Amino acid sequence: MANLQFEDLPHYTYDDYVQWEGRWDLIHGVAHAMSPAPGIAHQVK
């Protein structure tokens, strides 16, 4: 199995990004699903 290269990933534009629902970041054209930040109670423990 070959290693996945950056060039092999799908690349998107800002126009694509503004149509998406949910929490996403677009970094150098590559989409990254973002999870919510942990709650305060989680950080205290």
Order of alpha helices (4+ residues) and beta strands (2+ residues): alpha-beta-beta-alpha
